[in-house]
Amino acid sequence: MTKRHYRIVNPVRFFIFILTMVMIMAFAGYGLLSGSSKAVAAESTRYEQVLIQENDTLWNIASMYNPDANDIRELVHEIYDINGMTASDLHPGDVILVPVH
């Protein structure tokens, strides 16, 4: 059996091929790894029911239930999304869900 010898005819095209393959593998790996971390993060979130009192704001509630949060604005937006509300929907006596991370 004879051994075949291959040679690169067009180095630019070979480089582009290798670069494309590396990028495809990197994006595929990132997609697989980021998908599993989101599932773990979603499972670790629990929610508390909070009864709204007079002069309560979502900012204060988010700060009270997540004191170590880096950005309270994200938590306030998450509370809006979970409860399907706007800022004017907050009234004393209402019960809302607050994520506790």
C-alpha positions as CSV (number, residue, x, y, z in Angstrom):
1,M,0.0,0.0,0.0
2,T,1.4,3.3,-1.0
3,K,1.3,6.3,1.3
4,R,-0.4,9.4,-0.1
5,H,1.1,12.8,0.3
6,Y,-1.2,15.7,0.4
7,R,-0.2,19.3,-0.2
8,I,-2.0,22.6,0.4
9,V,-2.6,24.1,-3.0
10,N,-4.2,27.4,-1.8
11,P,-3.0,28.4,1.7
12,V,-5.6,31.3,2.0
13,R,-8.5,29.0,1.3
14,F,-7.1,26.4,3.7
15,F,-6.7,29.1,6.4
16,I,-10.3,30.3,5.9
17,F,-11.6,26.7,6.1
18,I,-9.7,26.0,9.4
19,L,-10.9,29.4,10.9
20,T,-14.5,28.6,9.9
21,M,-14.3,25.2,11.5
22,V,-12.9,26.6,14.7
23,M,-15.6,29.2,14.9
24,I,-18.4,26.7,14.3
25,M,-17.0,24.4,17.1
26,A,-16.7,27.4,19.5
27,F,-20.3,28.5,18.9
28,A,-21.6,25.0,19.2
29,G,-19.7,24.5,22.5
30,Y,-20.9,27.8,23.8
31,G,-24.5,26.9,22.9
32,L,-24.3,23.6,24.7
33,L,-22.7,25.1,27.8
34,S,-24.9,28.1,28.1
35,G,-28.1,26.1,27.7
36,S,-27.3,23.9,30.7
37,S,-26.4,26.8,33.0
38,K,-29.7,28.6,32.2
39,A,-31.6,25.4,33.3
40,V,-29.7,25.3,36.5
41,A,-30.3,29.0,37.2
42,A,-34.0,28.7,36.5
43,E,-34.3,25.8,38.9
44,S,-32.6,27.6,41.8
45,T,-35.0,30.6,41.7
46,R,-37.7,30.6,44.3
47,Y,-40.5,33.1,44.8
48,E,-42.0,34.7,47.9
49,Q,-45.5,36.1,48.2
50,V,-45.4,39.6,49.4
51,L,-48.4,41.6,50.8
52,I,-48.1,45.3,49.6
53,Q,-48.3,47.8,52.5
54,E,-48.8,51.5,52.4
55,N,-45.8,53.4,50.9
56,D,-44.2,50.2,49.6
57,T,-42.3,50.5,46.3
58,L,-41.0,47.7,44.1
59,W,-37.5,49.1,44.5
60,N,-37.7,48.7,48.4
61,I,-39.2,45.2,48.1
62,A,-36.6,44.0,45.6
63,S,-33.8,45.4,47.9
64,M,-35.3,43.7,51.0
65,Y,-35.7,40.3,49.4
66,N,-32.4,40.4,47.5
67,P,-29.9,42.4,49.5
68,D,-26.9,41.1,47.7
69,A,-28.2,41.9,44.2
70,N,-25.8,43.7,41.9
71,D,-28.5,45.6,40.0
72,I,-31.8,46.2,41.7
73,R,-33.3,47.6,38.4
74,E,-33.1,44.1,36.9
75,L,-35.0,42.6,39.8
76,V,-37.7,45.3,39.6
77,H,-38.1,44.5,35.9
78,E,-38.3,40.8,36.7
79,I,-41.0,41.5,39.3
80,Y,-42.9,43.5,36.7
81,D,-42.7,40.6,34.2
82,I,-43.6,37.8,36.7
83,N,-46.7,39.7,37.9
84,G,-47.7,41.2,34.6
85,M,-47.9,44.7,36.0
86,T,-46.8,48.3,35.6
87,A,-45.7,50.8,38.3
88,S,-49.2,52.1,38.6
89,D,-50.6,48.7,39.4
90,L,-49.1,48.6,42.9
91,H,-51.7,49.1,45.6
92,P,-51.9,48.4,49.4
93,G,-53.4,44.9,50.0
94,D,-52.1,43.4,46.7
95,V,-50.1,40.2,46.8
96,I,-47.2,39.9,44.4
97,L,-44.5,37.3,43.7
98,V,-40.9,38.3,44.3
99,P,-38.0,36.2,43.1
100,V,-35.5,35.3,45.8
101,H,-32.1,34.4,44.4
